[in-house]
Amino acid sequence: MTYYPIVSRNQRQMEAVNHRPLPDFYMEDFSILGLQVSDCRRAAQILDAHSFLLKNSDGSMAVNIEPATRIRDIVQLLKERGVACEIADVAEGMYQG
């Protein structure tokens, strides 16, 4: 199962994964795809009400999206219910030096 972090738009990106250990070898294109939303609590309530699997992940919520093509459906669902949402790289700007 693939879970995607749900993070606040006001949250610094790596806070979303609570300093999850990085792979031993990664290049500058390392990323973690997630959902940046205006209200994490409300987003989780909406997704739960629509039978999406949620879990607490490293101090924040994550949603199971199977297949991955449903991401756009989730973004639209949240927007229709007043939660601003976008697909984002929550590990943006990371670089192995």
C-alpha positions in Angstrom: 0.0 0.0 0.0 1.2 3.4 -0.9 0.6 6.2 1.6 1.0 9.9 0.8 1.6 12.5 3.6 -1.0 15.2 4.2 0.8 18.4 5.2 -0.2 22.0 5.9 0.7 24.6 3.3 2.3 26.5 6.2 4.6 23.6 7.2 8.2 23.4 6.2 8.5 20.5 3.8 10.7 18.0 5.7 8.6 18.5 8.9 5.9 16.6 7.0 7.9 13.4 7.3 9.4 14.1 10.8 12.9 13.6 9.6 12.2 10.2 8.1 15.6 8.5 7.4 16.8 9.2 3.9 18.0 6.4 1.7 21.7 5.5 1.9 22.1 6.6 -1.7 20.0 9.2 -3.4 20.6 12.0 -5.9 19.4 15.5 -6.1 16.1 14.4 -7.5 15.0 12.6 -4.3 11.4 13.5 -3.5 8.5 12.5 -1.4 5.1 13.1 -3.0 2.4 14.4 -0.7 -0.7 16.6 -0.5 -0.3 20.2 0.8 -3.7 21.3 2.2 -5.1 24.4 3.9 -6.5 22.4 6.8 -5.1 19.0 7.7 -7.7 18.1 10.2 -10.6 18.9 7.9 -8.9 17.1 5.0 -8.5 13.9 7.1 -12.2 14.1 8.1 -13.3 14.4 4.5 -11.1 11.6 3.3 -12.2 9.3 6.2 -15.9 10.1 5.4 -15.2 9.0 1.8 -13.6 5.7 2.9 -10.0 6.5 2.2 -7.5 4.6 4.4 -5.7 7.0 6.8 -2.8 6.4 9.2 -0.7 8.4 11.5 2.7 8.6 9.9 5.7 10.2 11.6 3.5 12.7 13.5 1.3 13.7 10.6 -1.5 12.0 8.6 -1.0 10.0 5.5 -3.7 8.7 3.0 -3.6 5.5 1.0 -4.1 6.2 -2.7 -4.6 3.1 -4.8 -4.1 3.4 -7.7 -2.0 6.5 -7.8 -4.1 7.9 -10.6 -6.8 8.7 -7.9 -4.6 11.6 -6.6 -6.4 14.0 -8.9 -9.8 12.7 -7.6 -8.7 13.4 -4.0 -7.5 16.9 -4.9 -10.8 17.7 -6.5 -12.8 16.2 -3.6 -11.0 18.3 -1.1 -11.4 21.5 -3.2 -15.1 20.9 -3.7 -15.5 20.8 0.1 -13.5 24.0 0.7 -10.1 22.6 1.5 -7.3 24.1 -0.8 -5.1 21.2 -1.9 -2.3 20.6 -4.3 0.1 17.7 -5.1 3.6 18.7 -3.8 7.1 17.4 -3.2 7.4 17.4 0.6 11.1 16.8 0.4 11.8 19.7 -2.0 15.2 21.1 -2.2 17.0 18.1 -0.6 20.5 17.4 -1.8 23.1 14.9 -1.0 26.5 16.6 -0.5 
